[in-house]
Amino acid sequence: MMRGLILSFSLIALTSVPGALANDYENLLNEVVAGPVAEVVNSEAVWASVLQQNEVTGDYSQDQIDALDAQWRAEVDADAKPLIDDLMSRPLSNYLKSVQDNSQGVLTEIFVVDAKGLNVGQSAVTSDYWQGDEEKWQIPFNSGGVDIGEIELDDSTGAVQSQVSVPVRDDKGNIIGTATFAVRVEQ
């Protein structure tokens, strides 16, 4: 599994051209989505974790979601980080860190999100906890499509990258969450 991931993502790094637009890479990124990204998203570690969290967060109100997001944002720069530490110590986060670590620097971030738009696991700390207000969650969750973000310099990673977001499905094909992969397109 990891060998294919490294080879596919290295292909992106080697074929990138500075200043190119996201649509220049759309076909290549779609190939990556159909291959190694699909392999990660379809892993039991991902969909089982999303299903488990959906059972917990399924009845959360928008006020509860906003409170968790505010707590997360406050913890990003705080000494005590109970919410962040809990999420970063989950088995899913460890799995995603391993995938990122084995991508030879081409993946700069991976995060998996539940049906409410809340983070389930991630390879690195995101700036916020609630992704439900962003297209990278809305498009794959609501339509089942792939969202390919613009190629840009990411302030948190310092990398020129594009975020590729895909739906996470259960064994019946129902969309239960999303996963976002930040792919470095220039090295």
Disulfide bonds with the S-S distance in Angstrom:
none
